[in-house]
Amino acid sequence: MRSSASITGLSAKSTIGLRRTRFGSTTSGRARSDRPCGQPRGSSRSSGSPTRTSPASPSVPGGSSLTLTPVVCELSSVLCTPISVPHCLPASGWKSASSRHGEKDMEPNDLLQGRFRVEEFLGSGGMGEVWTAREVETGRLVAVKILRSARANGGRSSRERTRHLRMLEGRFERECDLLQRFRCDRIPRLLARGNDGLDPYLVMEHVDGVPMDEFRRRHTLSPRSVAALMTQLLESIAYAHANGAVHRDVKPHNAIVAKDGKVHLIDFGIAFLTDPDATRYTEDGHTPGSPGYRAPELIRSSDTVTFAADVYGAGGVMFLLLTGRPPFLKRTDRTIDEQHLYDPPPRVSEFVDHVDPGIDEIVDRMLAKEPASRPTPEEVIRVLVPHLPRPGDAAPNPGLDPDPTLPFRIPDALERPAETGRAPRRGRGRRRPGADRPSRHEYDELVVQAADEIEAGEPGPATARLDATLEEVRRAWGLDYLPIARACLRCGDAARLEGIMARARARYRDAERQAAGDPTREGEEILLEARIGLAECLIADELLDEGVAGWSDTARALLALTPVPATLVRRLREIALELRERGHGAAIQALLDRLPSA
């Protein structure tokens, strides 16, 4: 375990990674048990009448200290209690592991499902707990979140308690369902779910990192660092939207910058499902989301929810990253919610000199009062693409720890192993077996062969080799070699044909970045082809409004070229047929009429 000095700078009010250590008291000072979770302490496995013992809660010495460890503890929404922890003592609603043994069943060394060994109690909110555990077989650290129903209903009548508990349990189960469905490497995955007695728990991936608000307090960020952070966050939001979920609590504290530079979107505890048949878990008089980043429509009504609510929250996050402060601050005459409802948002340019006009404008649109006036996540990403670090770029100076530009500067070095259990990709400076770099002539031929495979609808060995050698050829040949951008296109096409939309989007974005600075006609065509691919991914993911917007933007840019490339026109027309079949023909008809015949 790293010492607290290794993560100096974490906020004392952070809910990330809280572990209480007691001078003179260690976990070895009391009996550790292999009791399976759910079996009461003091019971015998062979006894037919187990009895529960409740050990007295030991006092916490005045010399106790808080040691911060970089473990995600995302209680603020799913457990419905805002949490803050001061330097020396637990805040109201938090209790140390040492003072709570009479109230909880789970304890260190418990074995969950014969698979996860419980390790550290991180803390509790009004209704639940978060622990760390270790997977026995692999040794990896995981996070365990458990809903404690007995403590969720203080001060409520019997009927209110029943209704409130059903809402909490429904939200908890919905979060489990979402995390189980998601396959995004920037959203913690569900590993297991179960019950500790009557209380449900989930086991999910552990994220080693710091929340984005704390990251901003540590560093002054350049435009490219902000672009790297926001592009990753927006791609996670877009992924959730593609799976029919509105997060509803997008804020800096729910965006974790991991050690490898990836940004993880956490805490889907109050997510809203767009499926009209989905059960709604709402509470009278309770506004979902967090003050300071909550969209106006969420403040007015918890039933008025669209994807645009998450864009508003992301706009507040981007404003903070650029300026060092949220859009609205506390005032004596108006609450923060009232300012979000009625006051025009300030512009980034009011606080930052020489901000790019495109970024200034897009943040203002993200913070629009009306949901229909806000851009989609994809529109925002398109504005950010020219500001992103490119493969082979130098690290930020002064350095960032963690470094969010790393996934863009060395994109393949950090990819997660595939679901099939394939070994992780090797890091920079190592060559994988069978992935020797071809000559430029061989590479050009490989791109042509891959295009033929894609045209036939059967990605094959040429496409696979292109994908395997991308990192190496980028390092060797840099960003001025356009065949690499074409290779990214072909790899994106292959992933799209195979239905792996997240990977396809990543490759199309690689092509965008590779071609963004090229002024030639070929570079422009590659850029537009990448955006056509992105639009196709959006439509495949049922994000039809975003797909229409991407199609329309690309069509306008295509019409500005002379002559208009026939192959790209043909692809746009093919996409238009699908959009028309899905009821979006009217939205694209005017632009479609202007396109030449393919």
C-alpha positions as CSV (number, residue, x, y, z in Angstrom):
1,M,0.0,0.0,0.0
2,R,1.4,3.4,-0.9
3,S,1.9,6.0,1.8
4,S,-0.2,9.1,1.9
5,A,2.8,11.1,0.9
6,S,2.7,9.4,-2.5
7,I,-0.6,11.1,-3.3
8,T,-0.1,14.5,-1.7
9,G,-2.6,17.0,-3.0
10,L,-5.8,14.9,-2.6
11,S,-8.5,17.1,-1.2
12,A,-9.4,16.4,2.4
13,K,-13.0,16.7,1.2
14,S,-12.5,14.1,-1.5
15,T,-14.7,11.0,-1.3
16,I,-12.0,9.2,-3.3
17,G,-10.1,6.7,-1.3
18,L,-10.8,7.2,2.4
19,R,-9.2,4.7,4.8
20,R,-9.0,5.3,8.5
21,T,-6.0,3.9,10.4
22,R,-5.9,3.8,14.2
23,F,-2.8,4.2,16.2
24,G,-2.4,1.2,18.4
25,S,-5.1,-0.7,16.6
26,T,-4.7,-2.9,13.5
27,T,-6.8,-5.5,11.8
28,S,-4.5,-8.2,13.2
29,G,-5.5,-7.1,16.7
30,R,-8.8,-9.0,16.4
31,A,-9.8,-12.3,15.0
32,R,-10.0,-12.4,11.2
33,S,-12.5,-14.8,9.8
34,D,-13.1,-16.7,6.6
35,R,-16.8,-16.4,7.3
36,P,-18.7,-16.2,3.9
37,C,-20.4,-12.8,3.5
38,G,-24.0,-13.0,4.9
39,Q,-23.2,-15.5,7.7
40,P,-23.5,-13.7,11.0
41,R,-20.5,-13.4,13.2
42,G,-20.7,-15.6,16.3
43,S,-22.5,-18.3,14.4
44,S,-21.2,-21.8,13.6
45,R,-21.5,-23.2,10.2
46,S,-22.6,-26.5,11.7
47,S,-25.1,-24.9,14.1
48,G,-28.7,-25.0,13.2
49,S,-29.4,-21.9,15.4
50,P,-26.8,-19.3,14.8
51,T,-26.5,-16.5,17.3
52,R,-25.2,-13.1,16.5
53,T,-22.8,-11.3,18.8
54,S,-22.3,-7.6,18.6
55,P,-18.9,-6.6,19.8
56,A,-18.6,-3.2,21.5
57,S,-17.4,-0.5,19.2
58,P,-13.9,0.5,20.2
59,S,-13.2,4.1,20.7
60,V,-11.2,6.0,18.1
61,P,-8.1,7.5,19.7
62,G,-7.6,11.2,19.4
63,G,-4.5,10.6,17.4
64,S,-6.2,8.8,14.6
65,S,-5.3,9.9,11.1
66,L,-6.8,9.8,7.7
67,T,-4.7,8.1,5.1
68,L,-5.9,8.8,1.5
69,T,-5.7,6.0,-0.9
70,P,-6.6,6.4,-4.6
71,V,-9.7,4.2,-4.6
72,V,-13.0,5.2,-6.0
73,C,-15.7,5.6,-3.4
74,E,-18.7,6.9,-5.3
75,L,-21.3,7.3,-2.6
76,S,-22.6,10.8,-3.2
77,S,-25.4,9.9,-5.5
78,V,-26.2,6.2,-5.4
79,L,-26.4,6.4,-1.6
80,C,-28.2,9.7,-1.8
81,T,-26.0,11.5,0.8
82,P,-23.5,14.2,-0.1
83,I,-20.3,13.3,1.7
84,S,-17.4,15.4,2.8
85,V,-14.6,14.4,5.1
86,P,-12.4,16.8,7.1
87,H,-8.7,16.3,7.8
88,C,-9.0,14.8,11.3
89,L,-12.5,13.4,12.1
90,P,-15.3,11.8,10.1
91,A,-18.0,14.1,9.0
92,S,-21.6,13.7,10.1
93,G,-22.9,10.5,8.6
94,W,-19.4,8.9,8.4
95,K,-18.0,6.4,10.9
96,S,-14.7,4.7,11.1
97,A,-14.4,1.0,10.6
98,S,-13.4,0.7,14.3
99,S,-16.6,2.3,15.6
100,R,-19.2,0.5,13.5
101,H,-18.7,-3.2,14.0
102,G,-22.0,-3.6,15.7
103,E,-23.9,-2.2,12.8
104,K,-22.5,-4.1,9.8
105,D,-22.1,-7.7,8.7
106,M,-19.2,-7.2,6.3
107,E,-15.7,-7.2,7.8
108,P,-12.1,-7.6,6.6
109,N,-11.3,-11.1,5.4
110,D,-14.9,-12.0,4.5
111,L,-15.1,-14.0,1.3
112,L,-17.7,-12.9,-1.2
113,Q,-18.9,-15.6,-3.5
114,G,-15.7,-17.6,-2.9
115,R,-13.9,-15.1,-5.1
116,F,-13.3,-11.7,-3.5
117,R,-11.5,-11.3,-0.1
118,V,-12.7,-8.1,1.7
119,E,-9.9,-5.8,2.8
120,E,-10.5,-2.2,3.7
121,F,-13.6,-0.4,5.0
122,L,-13.5,3.0,3.2
123,G,-16.5,4.7,4.7
124,S,-20.2,4.9,5.0
125,G,-22.9,7.3,3.9
126,G,-26.4,7.5,5.3
127,M,-27.4,4.3,3.5
128,G,-24.4,2.2,2.6
129,E,-20.7,1.4,2.6
130,V,-17.8,1.0,0.3
131,W,-15.0,-1.4,0.8
132,T,-12.0,-2.6,-1.1
133,A,-11.5,-6.3,-1.8
134,R,-9.1,-8.5,-3.7
135,E,-9.9,-11.1,-6.2
136,V,-8.4,-14.3,-4.8
137,E,-7.4,-15.9,-8.2
138,T,-5.9,-12.8,-9.8
139,G,-4.9,-10.6,-6.9
140,R,-6.4,-7.5,-8.5
141,L,-8.0,-4.9,-6.2
142,V,-11.7,-4.2,-6.7
143,A,-14.3,-2.0,-5.1
144,V,-17.4,-3.3,-3.2
145,K,-20.5,-1.1,-2.7
146,I,-23.2,-2.3,-0.4
147,L,-26.6,-0.8,0.3
148,R,-27.5,-0.8,4.0
149,S,-31.3,-0.7,4.1
150,A,-31.5,-0.6,7.9
151,R,-29.9,2.8,8.0
152,A,-31.7,4.2,4.9
153,N,-34.9,5.1,6.5
154,G,-34.3,7.3,9.6
155,G,-37.0,9.8,10.5
156,R,-39.6,8.4,8.0
157,S,-43.0,6.9,8.7
158,S,-43.6,3.2,7.9
159,R,-45.1,3.9,4.5
160,E,-42.4,6.4,3.6
161,R,-39.7,3.9,4.7
162,T,-41.2,1.3,2.4
163,R,-41.4,3.6,-0.6
164,H,-38.0,5.1,0.1
165,L,-36.3,1.7,0.4
166,R,-37.9,0.4,-2.8
167,M,-36.6,3.5,-4.6
168,L,-33.1,2.9,-3.3
169,E,-33.1,-0.8,-4.1
170,G,-34.5,0.0,-7.5
171,R,-31.7,2.5,-8.2
172,F,-29.1,0.1,-6.9
173,E,-30.3,-2.7,-9.1
174,R,-30.5,-0.4,-12.1
175,E,-26.9,0.7,-11.6
176,C,-25.9,-3.0,-11.4
177,D,-27.7,-3.6,-14.7
178,L,-26.1,-0.7,-16.4
179,L,-22.6,-1.5,-15.3
180,Q,-23.1,-5.1,-16.4
181,R,-24.3,-4.0,-19.8
182,F,-21.6,-1.4,-20.4
183,R,-18.4,-2.4,-22.2
184,C,-16.5,0.9,-22.1
185,D,-13.0,1.0,-20.9
186,R,-13.6,4.4,-19.2
187,I,-16.6,3.2,-17.2
188,P,-15.9,0.8,-14.3
189,R,-17.2,-2.6,-15.2
190,L,-19.4,-4.8,-13.0
191,L,-17.6,-7.9,-11.9
192,A,-20.2,-9.5,-9.6
193,R,-23.3,-8.8,-7.6
194,G,-25.0,-10.5,-4.7
195,N,-26.5,-10.0,-1.2
196,D,-25.0,-9.8,2.2
197,G,-28.0,-11.0,4.2
198,L,-30.8,-8.8,2.9
199,D,-28.5,-6.1,1.7
200,P,-27.5,-6.0,-2.0
201,Y,-23.9,-5.3,-3.0
202,L,-22.0,-4.9,-6.2
203,V,-18.3,-5.6,-7.0
204,M,-16.8,-3.4,-9.7
205,E,-13.5,-2.4,-11.1
206,H,-11.2,-0.3,-8.9
207,V,-10.0,2.9,-10.4
208,D,-6.7,4.2,-9.2
209,G,-6.8,8.0,-9.7
210,V,-8.1,11.4,-8.6
211,P,-11.3,13.3,-9.3
212,M,-11.2,15.9,-12.0
213,D,-11.9,18.8,-9.6
214,E,-8.9,17.9,-7.5
215,F,-6.8,17.4,-10.6
216,R,-7.6,20.9,-11.7
217,R,-6.6,22.3,-8.3
218,R,-3.2,20.7,-8.7
219,H,-2.5,21.9,-12.2
220,T,-3.0,24.9,-14.5
221,L,-4.1,23.2,-17.7
222,S,-3.2,24.0,-21.3
223,P,-5.9,23.9,-24.0
224,R,-4.7,20.5,-25.3
225,S,-4.8,19.0,-21.8
226,V,-8.4,20.3,-21.4
227,A,-9.2,18.8,-24.8
228,A,-7.7,15.5,-23.8
229,L,-9.7,15.4,-20.5
230,M,-13.0,16.5,-22.1
231,T,-12.8,14.3,-25.2
232,Q,-12.5,11.2,-23.0
233,L,-15.3,12.3,-20.7
234,L,-17.6,13.1,-23.6
235,E,-16.9,9.8,-25.3
236,S,-17.9,8.0,-22.1
237,I,-21.1,10.1,-21.9
238,A,-21.8,9.4,-25.6
239,Y,-21.3,5.7,-24.9
240,A,-23.8,5.8,-22.0
241,H,-26.3,7.6,-24.3
242,A,-25.8,5.0,-26.9
243,N,-26.9,2.5,-24.3
244,G,-30.0,4.4,-23.4
245,A,-28.8,6.0,-20.1
246,V,-28.7,9.6,-19.0
247,H,-26.1,9.9,-16.2
248,R,-27.9,12.9,-14.6
249,D,-24.9,13.7,-12.3
250,V,-22.0,14.7,-14.6
251,K,-19.7,16.8,-12.4
252,P,-15.9,17.0,-11.8
253,H,-16.1,14.6,-8.8
254,N,-17.6,11.9,-10.9
255,A,-14.8,12.0,-13.5
256,I,-11.7,10.2,-12.3
257,V,-8.3,10.8,-13.9
258,A,-6.6,7.4,-13.6
259,K,-2.9,6.8,-13.3
260,D,-2.7,5.8,-17.0
261,G,-4.3,9.2,-18.0
262,K,-7.7,7.8,-18.9
263,V,-10.8,9.6,-17.6
264,H,-13.4,7.3,-16.0
265,L,-17.0,8.3,-15.6
266,I,-18.4,6.9,-12.4
267,D,-21.5,6.7,-10.2
268,F,-24.6,5.8,-12.3
269,G,-26.7,5.5,-9.1
270,I,-29.3,8.1,-10.3
271,A,-29.0,7.4,-14.0
272,F,-32.2,7.8,-16.1
273,L,-33.1,5.2,-18.7
274,T,-34.7,6.6,-21.9
275,D,-36.6,3.4,-22.5
276,P,-40.2,4.4,-22.0
277,D,-41.0,1.0,-20.5
278,A,-38.2,1.4,-17.8
279,T,-39.3,1.8,-14.2
280,R,-38.8,5.3,-12.8
281,Y,-37.2,5.6,-9.4
282,T,-38.0,9.1,-8.2
283,E,-38.5,10.7,-4.8
284,D,-41.0,13.5,-4.2
285,G,-39.2,16.8,-3.4
286,H,-35.8,15.5,-4.4
287,T,-33.9,17.0,-7.4
288,P,-31.4,14.6,-9.0
289,G,-27.9,15.7,-9.6
290,S,-25.5,18.0,-7.8
291,P,-25.8,21.8,-7.3
292,G,-23.4,23.7,-9.5
293,Y,-23.6,21.3,-12.5
294,R,-27.3,20.4,-12.6
295,A,-29.2,21.3,-15.8
296,P,-32.0,23.8,-15.4
297,E,-34.6,21.2,-16.6
298,L,-33.5,18.8,-13.8
299,I,-33.9,21.6,-11.2
300,R,-37.4,22.2,-12.4
301,S,-38.5,18.6,-12.7
302,S,-36.9,15.2,-12.3
303,D,-39.3,13.8,-15.1
304,T,-37.9,16.1,-17.8
305,V,-34.8,14.3,-18.8
306,T,-32.9,14.2,-22.1
307,F,-29.3,13.5,-23.1
308,A,-28.8,17.2,-23.2
309,A,-28.8,17.3,-19.3
310,D,-25.4,15.5,-19.4
311,V,-24.1,18.0,-21.9
312,Y,-24.9,20.8,-19.5
313,G,-23.0,19.1,-16.7
314,A,-20.1,18.5,-19.0
315,G,-20.2,22.2,-20.0
316,G,-19.8,23.1,-16.3
317,V,-16.9,20.7,-16.0
318,M,-15.2,22.2,-19.1
319,F,-15.7,25.7,-17.7
320,L,-14.0,24.7,-14.5
321,L,-11.1,23.1,-16.3
322,L,-10.5,26.2,-18.4
323,T,-11.1,28.9,-15.8
324,G,-10.5,27.2,-12.4
325,R,-14.0,28.0,-11.1
326,P,-17.5,26.7,-11.8
327,P,-19.9,28.8,-14.0
328,F,-21.8,30.1,-11.0
329,L,-20.7,30.9,-7.4
330,K,-22.6,31.4,-4.2
331,R,-24.3,34.8,-3.9
332,T,-26.2,36.4,-1.1
333,D,-29.1,37.4,-3.3
334,R,-29.5,34.2,-5.4
335,T,-28.9,30.6,-4.9
336,I,-26.7,28.6,-7.3
337,D,-29.8,26.8,-8.6
338,E,-31.5,30.2,-9.3
339,Q,-28.5,31.3,-11.2
340,H,-28.6,28.2,-13.3
341,L,-32.3,28.7,-14.0
342,Y,-32.3,32.4,-14.9
343,D,-28.9,34.0,-15.3
344,P,-26.9,33.9,-18.6
345,P,-23.7,31.8,-18.0
346,P,-20.5,33.7,-18.1
347,R,-18.2,33.2,-21.0
348,V,-14.8,31.5,-20.6
349,S,-13.2,34.5,-22.4
350,E,-14.2,36.7,-19.5
351,F,-11.7,34.8,-17.3
352,V,-9.1,33.5,-19.8
353,D,-7.1,35.6,-22.2
354,H,-6.6,34.3,-25.8
355,V,-9.0,31.4,-25.4
356,D,-9.8,29.8,-28.8
357,P,-13.1,31.3,-30.1
358,G,-14.4,27.9,-31.0
359,I,-13.9,26.6,-27.5
360,D,-15.4,29.8,-26.0
361,E,-18.5,29.4,-28.2
362,I,-19.0,25.6,-27.6
363,V,-18.9,25.9,-23.8
364,D,-21.5,28.7,-24.0
365,R,-23.7,26.5,-26.1
366,M,-23.3,23.6,-23.7
367,L,-24.5,25.8,-20.9
368,A,-27.6,27.0,-22.8
369,K,-30.8,27.1,-20.7
370,E,-32.9,25.2,-23.3
371,P,-31.9,21.6,-23.9
372,A,-32.5,21.9,-27.6
373,S,-30.0,24.6,-27.9
374,R,-27.1,22.5,-26.6
375,P,-24.7,20.6,-28.9
376,T,-24.4,16.8,-28.8
377,P,-21.3,15.2,-27.3
378,E,-20.1,14.4,-30.8
379,E,-20.4,18.1,-31.8
380,V,-18.3,19.2,-28.9
381,I,-15.7,16.5,-29.6
382,R,-15.4,17.8,-33.2
383,V,-14.5,21.2,-31.9
384,L,-11.9,19.7,-29.5
385,V,-10.2,17.4,-32.1
386,P,-7.9,20.1,-33.5
387,H,-6.6,20.9,-30.0
388,L,-5.9,17.3,-29.0
389,P,-2.4,16.0,-28.6
390,R,-1.3,13.9,-31.6
391,P,0.6,10.6,-31.6
392,G,4.3,11.2,-31.0
393,D,3.8,14.6,-29.4
394,A,6.0,15.5,-26.4
395,A,4.6,15.3,-22.9
396,P,3.2,18.4,-21.3
397,N,5.7,20.8,-19.8
398,P,5.4,21.3,-16.8
399,G,4.4,17.7,-16.4
400,L,1.0,16.4,-15.3
401,D,0.5,13.5,-12.9
402,P,-1.6,11.7,-14.0
403,D,-1.1,12.7,-17.7
404,P,-4.5,12.8,-19.6
405,T,-2.6,13.5,-22.9
406,L,-1.0,10.0,-22.7
407,P,-3.8,8.0,-24.3
408,F,-3.6,10.4,-27.3
409,R,0.2,10.7,-27.5
410,I,0.7,6.9,-27.2
411,P,-2.8,5.7,-28.0
412,D,-2.2,1.9,-28.3
413,A,0.1,1.5,-25.4
414,L,-2.8,1.7,-22.9
415,E,-5.5,-0.3,-24.5
416,R,-7.3,-2.8,-22.3
417,P,-7.1,-6.5,-23.1
418,A,-10.0,-7.8,-25.1
419,E,-12.9,-9.7,-23.5
420,T,-11.4,-12.9,-24.8
421,G,-8.5,-12.6,-22.4
422,R,-5.9,-11.6,-24.9
423,A,-2.7,-10.5,-23.3
424,P,-2.2,-6.7,-22.9
425,R,-0.5,-4.9,-25.6
426,R,3.2,-4.3,-24.9
427,G,4.3,-0.9,-23.9
428,R,6.4,1.6,-25.8
429,G,9.8,0.4,-26.9
430,R,8.9,-3.3,-27.1
431,R,8.1,-5.1,-30.3
432,R,5.3,-7.7,-30.3
433,P,5.9,-11.0,-32.0
434,G,4.9,-11.0,-35.6
435,A,4.4,-7.2,-35.6
436,D,7.6,-6.1,-37.3
437,R,7.3,-2.8,-39.0
438,P,7.0,-3.0,-42.8
439,S,8.8,-0.7,-45.1
440,R,6.8,2.3,-46.4
441,H,6.2,0.6,-49.7
442,E,5.0,-2.5,-48.0
443,Y,2.8,-0.4,-45.8
444,D,1.2,1.4,-48.7
445,E,0.5,-2.0,-50.3
446,L,-1.0,-3.2,-46.9
447,V,-3.4,-0.2,-46.8
448,V,-4.6,-1.1,-50.3
449,Q,-5.0,-4.8,-49.4
450,A,-7.0,-3.8,-46.3
451,A,-9.2,-1.6,-48.4
452,D,-10.0,-4.5,-50.6
453,E,-10.9,-6.7,-47.6
454,I,-13.2,-4.0,-46.3
455,E,-14.8,-3.6,-49.7
456,A,-15.5,-7.3,-49.8
457,G,-17.0,-7.0,-46.3
458,E,-14.5,-9.4,-44.8
459,P,-11.7,-7.8,-42.8
460,G,-8.7,-10.1,-42.9
461,P,-5.0,-10.4,-42.3
462,A,-4.0,-7.1,-44.0
463,T,-6.5,-5.2,-41.8
464,A,-5.3,-7.1,-38.7
465,R,-1.6,-6.3,-39.4
466,L,-2.5,-2.6,-40.0
467,D,-4.1,-2.4,-36.6
468,A,-1.2,-4.3,-35.0
469,T,1.5,-2.0,-36.4
470,L,-0.2,1.4,-35.9
471,E,1.6,2.4,-32.8
472,E,5.0,1.5,-34.2
473,V,4.7,3.2,-37.5
474,R,3.4,6.4,-35.9
475,R,6.5,6.5,-33.7
476,A,8.7,5.8,-36.7
477,W,7.1,8.0,-39.4
478,G,5.2,10.7,-37.5
479,L,2.0,12.4,-38.4
480,D,2.9,13.7,-41.8
481,Y,2.6,10.3,-43.5
482,L,-1.0,10.1,-44.6
483,P,-1.2,6.4,-45.3
484,I,-1.3,6.0,-41.5
485,A,-4.5,8.0,-41.4
486,R,-5.9,5.8,-44.2
487,A,-4.9,2.8,-42.1
488,C,-6.8,4.2,-39.2
489,L,-9.9,4.5,-41.5
490,R,-9.6,0.9,-42.6
491,C,-9.2,-0.3,-39.0
492,G,-12.2,1.7,-38.0
493,D,-14.2,0.2,-40.9
494,A,-13.2,-3.3,-39.8
495,A,-14.3,-2.7,-36.2
496,R,-17.6,-1.2,-37.4
497,L,-18.3,-4.2,-39.7
498,E,-17.6,-6.4,-36.7
499,G,-20.0,-4.4,-34.5
500,I,-17.3,-3.1,-32.1
501,M,-18.5,0.5,-32.2
502,A,-16.4,1.8,-29.4
503,R,-13.2,0.6,-31.1
504,A,-14.4,1.9,-34.5
505,R,-15.0,5.4,-33.1
506,A,-11.5,5.3,-31.5
507,R,-9.9,4.5,-34.9
508,Y,-12.0,7.1,-36.8
509,R,-10.9,9.7,-34.2
510,D,-7.3,8.6,-34.8
511,A,-7.8,9.2,-38.5
512,E,-9.2,12.7,-37.7
513,R,-6.3,13.6,-35.5
514,Q,-3.8,12.2,-38.1
515,A,-5.3,14.2,-40.9
516,A,-6.4,17.4,-39.0
517,G,-3.2,19.3,-39.7
518,D,-2.8,18.3,-43.4
519,P,-3.8,21.1,-45.8
520,T,-3.9,18.9,-48.9
521,R,-7.0,17.7,-50.7
522,E,-6.1,14.1,-49.6
523,G,-6.0,15.2,-46.0
524,E,-9.4,16.9,-46.3
525,E,-11.0,13.8,-47.8
526,I,-9.6,11.5,-45.1
527,L,-10.9,13.9,-42.4
528,L,-14.4,13.8,-44.0
529,E,-14.3,10.0,-44.4
530,A,-13.5,9.6,-40.7
531,R,-16.5,11.8,-39.8
532,I,-18.7,9.8,-42.1
533,G,-17.6,6.7,-40.2
534,L,-18.3,8.4,-36.9
535,A,-21.8,9.2,-38.1
536,E,-22.4,5.6,-39.0
537,C,-21.3,4.5,-35.6
538,L,-23.8,6.9,-33.9
539,I,-26.6,5.6,-36.0
540,A,-25.7,2.0,-35.3
541,D,-25.8,2.9,-31.6
542,E,-29.3,4.4,-32.0
543,L,-28.1,7.9,-31.4
544,L,-30.1,9.1,-34.4
545,D,-30.1,12.9,-33.6
546,E,-26.4,12.9,-33.1
547,G,-26.0,10.8,-36.3
548,V,-28.1,13.3,-38.2
549,A,-26.0,16.2,-36.9
550,G,-22.8,14.4,-37.9
551,W,-24.2,13.6,-41.3
552,S,-25.3,17.2,-41.9
553,D,-22.0,18.7,-40.8
554,T,-20.0,16.4,-43.1
555,A,-22.4,17.0,-46.0
556,R,-21.8,20.8,-45.7
557,A,-18.1,20.3,-45.6
558,L,-18.2,18.0,-48.5
559,L,-20.1,20.4,-50.6
560,A,-17.3,23.0,-50.1
561,L,-14.9,20.8,-52.0
562,T,-14.5,21.1,-55.7
563,P,-15.0,18.6,-57.2
564,V,-17.0,16.8,-54.7
565,P,-15.6,13.3,-54.1
566,A,-18.0,10.7,-55.6
567,T,-17.1,7.9,-53.2
568,L,-17.9,10.0,-50.2
569,V,-21.1,11.3,-51.8
570,R,-22.1,7.6,-52.3
571,R,-21.6,6.8,-48.6
572,L,-23.5,9.9,-47.5
573,R,-26.4,8.8,-49.7
574,E,-26.3,5.3,-48.3
575,I,-26.5,6.7,-44.8
576,A,-29.3,9.0,-45.9
577,L,-31.4,6.0,-47.0
578,E,-31.1,4.5,-43.5
579,L,-32.0,7.8,-41.8
580,R,-35.0,8.2,-44.0
581,E,-36.2,4.7,-43.1
582,R,-35.9,5.7,-39.4
583,G,-38.0,8.8,-39.8
584,H,-35.3,11.4,-40.2
585,G,-35.6,12.1,-43.9
586,A,-37.0,15.6,-43.4
587,A,-34.0,16.7,-41.3
588,I,-31.5,15.9,-44.1
589,Q,-33.6,16.4,-47.3
590,A,-32.4,20.0,-48.1
591,L,-28.7,18.9,-47.9
592,L,-29.4,15.7,-49.7
593,D,-30.9,17.6,-52.6
594,R,-27.7,19.6,-53.0
595,L,-25.5,16.5,-53.2
596,P,-24.5,15.6,-56.7
597,S,-25.5,12.2,-58.1
598,A,-23.2,9.5,-56.9
